[in-house]
Structure formats: C-alpha cells, structure tokens
Amino acid sequence: MVTHFYPVLLRVFTCVVAVCSAVSATLLGAAPPPDGLNILDPADLRTTAVVLTMALGVVAPIAMLIPGSLKCLLLKAGVFAASGCGNAMMLSPLVVVPFQEASTALAVVCSVALTLASIVTFMESVERRNARRRANT
C-alpha cells in the first residue's frame, strides 16, 4: 500500500521538509547570536547551525528527488534520517528562536515519516522480488 503512494508522498513531504528547513534556517540566521555560551563562540554556533540546516534539510532532500522515486530507497532513508536529526538539532534551547519551533518540528516529523516510508517501500520491493523468484523456480 505504501509503495503505491510513495512517489507522491516523496514529492510532497520532501517539499515540506525543504521549505520548513529553509524557513527555520532563515529565522535562525536573522536572529542575534545566542547568549550565555562560555566555551563556544555564539556567532560560529549560529553559522554552523544555519549551514547544517541548509545542507541536511534543504539540499540533501531535494537531491533525493533526482533519481527515480523507487530507486536508492535505503540511501533515501539514510538521507531523510540525517535530515530529521539535523532539524532536530535546531530544536535545542541554545539555538532556537521564536516562530522557528513549529517549522522545525514539522520538518522533523516529515523527515521521520519519509524515512519510515522509504524503509517500508524497500521491504515491500524485496518481498515482491522474492515472491517472483519463488514463483519462477
């Protein structure tokens, strides 16, 4: 069942992840550096968080739309898991800014959903391939 809707799910949720991550990174980039950090440089922490969010939350998921929707499923699962972790990092109380929490949380949920959908689709394709192989022998 998931395999039937996976191509549409991939396109829609990837767009949601990319847009929410871009909004989150823009809000964080426009905010002042976090206060109260003794060891880490606040400006460097903010810049690193913005770059990681753009790389893991926008560029990597959009790159997963390039191959066919039912190809490289385990790679897609790994990329979306990394995207979810990168966006979850943005929910840290050290770097979160107002209005960013909702878009970041939505990006995390969509990334986790795409990770699970990719794994389920991969497992269904393996089961289908094994069934065909058994039928031919």
Beta strands, then each sheet from edge to edge (+ up, - down):
end
